[in-house]
Amino acid sequence: MDCRRNRAGLSGLLAVLAIAFVVHPSPMFAEDEANVPPPAKKLTEQQILQKRIAEALSGRRDISTPKSQTLVGPELSEREKVMHVLDRMSYGAKPGEVDEVLKNGGWQAWVKQQMDPDHIDDATADRVIPQRFPWVKMDIHELQKDYNGKENQGEIKQMHRELPEMVFTQAVLSNRQFKEVMCDFWRNHFCVDNPGTYEKSRSWTDADYEKNVIRKYVFGKFGDMLFASARHPAMLEYLDNKLSYKNNWNENYAREVMELHTLGADRDYNNLDVQELSKALTGWTYNGNFEFVFNAEEAQPGIKYWRHTQLPTGMEGGIKALQVLTTDPLTANFISLKLCRYLVNDNPSPALVSKVASVFHQTQGDLPKVYMAIIESPEFMSRENYRCKFKTPFQFCVSACRTTQAKVKNAEYVVNVLRKMGEPVYDCPDPTGYFDTAERWMDAGVLTSRWQFAWDLARGSADGIALPESFIDKYKSLKPEDAIQKIIEDMLEGEVGDRELVAMKDVAQSNDIPRMLSIVLGSPSFQQR
């Protein structure tokens, strides 16, 4: 998808359905009496919603909008640069945050601070997360004691629910926003799932994987994260390498470590290479204490010939293969492509990818330097890439909570919402992880869940999540036109489409602040970043 947009929204379908959802009181979509005969019996909200979607897709309902055009023009203003950085390197600005960043040195100062997360004051998250999820402080031996085994089935089910809740809550609360954004990237790149049944140890070892693979190395070296994932019990179990032994090797991990984690699909390797790498990785397993061990008795003996390279016997063969993969130019290109797609646009230019890959290769995968190569590039801050990305469900829900200053007392509700939206945390059905390009999420069925979440959040019916009374009250005292302006300023920095503005004016006269907020949260403009 070309990085194109217009002020009315990313698509006509998105715009018309969003406005229909937020303007009409109840049911979600009031019937258009001039064109649609009244139903024999009252339709449910979901039935009416599906009917409107069908009409829009069939062409019966006119959803035409001006054609999108690539935005060209002057470079971004300093304010727009701050907004852009907060959209890409955080889960969106809180009310007043843009002014705060401008006051404290601008976007460059904010970026510099975020690149050193350990020195950011994160007192609230540091207090709340361990208090609510005590297991984040446990090492794998303590997790094994409290959560492993048939006798602890209840605790395992709890962990299955609480790990996604912790990930979401931390993303909302943390001041180390770029770290949270990049943890989301690497969580999908080195994907494992969390089955929630005691038969699979990753139902509880995933908590340690999150801490000691993803979070530990997100500002480290790519190779260190690769080695940590390869030797962690969660990955050893997820891609079956613990089942790989001499004369009965399993090819799952060997294939995916090349296709998904390093080189990319079908790039300078073949099925024989998959087989030989599988042999080199036999014996890589974990012991009864869930510590990585190399079991020489289960290792396939003999020299392996892999990708024009002769691998030594024993554990050294697997180590050498991972080292080769880490430093391969194809790996540098593949990882750089994914990072540019994540941080810049859905189709980054080959020139940008090549420039970032060169930094990756020269620094041996030093991730902070790779991130900065993207952030400091002219392409990152160009107008054509401003607000051209589309939020994933996770990004949308986190940003909605942050911009409304919502208090997340219990994230179980939103975790279930993310499941309906198609992005359950730690539960991707494929080892690819979730994709972050617009075409993956621009689906009418997924979008309806976003609008429902926007409405539930705004009216206070999202269980466990509450908007502060002060947040609502500051708009109630204003005149309708002033309330509109203030809400749009706080939540969209004034960048709103004409249709959303019309909808806001229709609702403002009744001083229905929750519905006005839901219009903004469900609007096409809020889906952009």
HUJO-V862087 format. One record per backbone hydrogen bond with DSSP energy under -0.5 kcal/mol. NH is the residue of the N-H (numbers start at 1). CO is the residue of the C=O. If there is no record, write none. Layout:
# HUJO-V862087
NH_CO, NH_CO
This chain:
# HUJO-V862087
4_2, 5_69, 6_9, 9_6, 15_11, 16_12, 17_13, 18_14, 19_15, 20_16, 21_17, 22_18, 23_19, 24_20, 30_28, 33_31, 35_32, 36_32, 37_35, 48_44, 49_45, 50_46, 51_47, 52_48, 53_49, 54_50, 55_51, 56_52, 57_53, 58_54, 59_55, 59_56, 60_55, 61_55, 62_60, 69_5, 76_381, 81_77, 82_78, 83_79, 84_80, 85_81, 86_82, 87_83, 88_84, 89_85, 90_86, 92_86, 97_94, 100_96, 101_97, 102_98, 103_99, 104_100, 105_102, 106_101, 109_105, 110_106, 111_107, 112_108, 113_109, 114_110, 115_111, 116_113, 117_114, 119_116, 120_117, 122_120, 126_122, 127_123, 128_124, 129_125, 131_127, 132_128, 133_129, 136_133, 137_134, 138_135, 143_139, 144_140, 145_141, 146_142, 147_143, 148_143, 148_144, 152_149, 153_150, 156_152, 157_153, 158_154, 159_155, 160_156, 161_157, 162_158, 163_159, 164_160, 165_161, 166_162, 167_163, 168_164, 169_165, 170_166, 171_167, 172_168, 173_169, 174_170, 177_175, 180_176, 181_177, 182_178, 183_179, 184_180, 185_181, 186_182, 187_183, 188_184, 189_185, 190_186, 191_188, 191_189, 194_426, 200_197, 201_199, 203_200, 204_201, 205_201, 206_202, 207_204, 208_204, 209_205, 210_206, 211_207, 212_208, 213_209, 214_209, 215_210, 216_211, 217_213, 218_214, 220_217, 222_365, 225_221, 226_222, 227_223, 228_224, 229_225, 230_226, 231_227, 232_228, 232_229, 236_232, 237_233, 238_234, 239_235, 240_237, 241_236, 242_236, 243_240, 244_241, 245_243, 245_248, 246_298, 248_245, 253_239, 255_251, 256_252, 257_253, 258_254, 259_255, 260_256, 261_256, 264_258, 267_264, 268_266, 274_270, 275_271, 276_272, 277_273, 278_274, 279_275, 280_276, 281_277, 282_279, 283_244, 284_281, 285_283, 285_293, 287_291, 290_287, 293_285, 295_283, 295_293, 296_294, 298_295, 299_296, 300_279, 304_311, 306_304, 306_309, 309_306, 311_304, 311_309, 317_314, 318_280, 318_314, 319_315, 320_316, 321_317, 322_318, 323_319, 324_320, 325_321, 326_322, 327_323, 328_324, 328_325, 331_328, 332_328, 333_329, 334_330, 335_331, 336_332, 337_333, 338_334, 339_335, 340_336, 341_337, 342_338, 343_339, 344_340, 345_340, 348_345, 353_349, 354_350, 355_351, 356_352, 357_353, 358_354, 359_355, 360_356, 361_357, 362_358, 363_359, 364_361, 365_360, 367_220, 367_365, 370_366, 371_367, 372_368, 373_369, 374_370, 374_371, 375_371, 376_372, 377_374, 381_377, 382_379, 385_382, 386_383, 387_385, 387_529, 388_385, 391_527, 396_392, 397_393, 398_394, 399_395, 400_396, 401_397, 402_398, 403_399, 404_400, 405_402, 406_401, 407_466, 408_406, 409_407, 409_464, 410_464, 415_411, 416_412, 417_413, 418_414, 419_415, 420_416, 421_417, 422_418, 422_419, 423_418, 427_424, 433_430, 440_437, 441_437, 441_438, 442_438, 443_441, 447_443, 448_444, 449_445, 450_446, 451_447, 452_448, 453_449, 454_450, 455_451, 456_452, 457_453, 458_454, 459_455, 460_456, 460_457, 461_456, 462_456, 463_461, 465_462, 466_407, 471_468, 472_468, 473_469, 474_470, 475_472, 476_472, 477_473, 478_475, 483_479, 484_480, 485_481, 486_482, 487_483, 488_484, 489_485, 490_486, 491_487, 492_488, 493_489, 494_488, 495_492, 496_494, 501_497, 502_498, 503_499, 504_500, 505_501, 506_502, 507_503, 508_504, 509_505, 510_507, 511_508, 512_507, 513_511, 516_512, 517_513, 518_514, 519_515, 520_516, 521_517, 522_518, 523_519, 523_520, 527_523, 527_524, 528_524, 528_525, 529_389
